[in-house]
């Protein structure tokens, strides 16, 4: 971390936008400060274009005056109910608020807000690393205000609350999720009293909307090592209130000296594997979270074979819509995508175990469609064995499957294909009403193509259709 002298700060706030804010603030006689995440990230040397400004005065008035000074390229918005305003200018989004103090009722995270001092405003911040401010007024430009030693906590990679953590988390329980999210994003540890307070207040998460919880979960999932966040959610007890289906994966059961792996730990390893290779594909990572979600429901012990989890991928897929509904997750293409990957994630592994036949590859391509590459990434991430030879063997076999997928796709164009002859044409040509026989004819053409009996071409499909309708006595 860079030194914390004033010159370092001045070097970091050289952008003309800060001088313009300074001029406007002085013209209004408002004490004005950079605050929160932008200051934290400045010392962590992380890029940030989201600027939070607090002033002792009207944040809306300051924002409006800045927008007028910046001219037509600036876009001003204000949110009267929240007493906040925003100015969008070039690549920046600048949020403005007047210094305030807050009080809370037991059954809501929405505070009663009053005008306050800078001290009041900093007291209400969630964590010490977010409770630092930099003065922007000309006389004190670049001066750091750090009443809770947030800078030391940054240096020590520590997350703790400025004031009593029980009050902090009881007032706004979403802060418990934010503590865990910051730990996952930054690789920081949660100070022991703060951690214990999360455990004590975990039931308070029930007053937080599912949308806000999901937003924090998404940020945890997209962090460099998401297992950190999920492990903390489990250890604090929050996961029981949020995703009990994941908690059910935890633990190892042993019968007759035979135990199965801890499926929660395995799921986290798969998620971390994907995080290293899938960049920011949020829903692929959610598929990793849910890929074994059906295992607790189908787990059986068989004396001759040990533990089995037959059809867990199908059972898991059937569980997803209820989870998505409960968590206010999007029910359209995102749900269908995750359902597809969960239901198919065992198929490439089955191809590895068996001979890689053209027919099996065609069917996998047909069912996975454009998501085949993501499915293969998930399956490769699913290899979490501690045996390096086993991992090497599986990855080599998956490489063979990928080669076969490419060859079949180039030859047969199966991905997202529709049979060359559809039901409407069959009904029209042979004067048939919508019926089971039409579905059977269409399905027979599709199956013949997938089995490689005929090429994916109209002429071949037509020859087969004519043969079938003769066999069924539809024509002579």
PyMOL commands that set and color helices and strands:
alter all, ss='L'
color gray80, all
select helices_A, chain A and resi 6-12+16-28+37-44+59-70+118-123+128-130+138-140+150-155+165-171+174-186+192-207+210-221+227-236+238-242+244-247+263-277+282-290+295-298+312-326+333-344+347-353+358-381+388-412+423-430+436-450+458-471
alter helices_A, ss='H'
color red, helices_A
select strands_A, chain A and resi 31-35+50-56+74-79+84-89+92-98+100-103+112-115+133-135+144-145+158-159+189-190+254-255+258-259+300-302+306-308
alter strands_A, ss='S'
color yellow, strands_A
deselect
rebuild
show_as cartoon
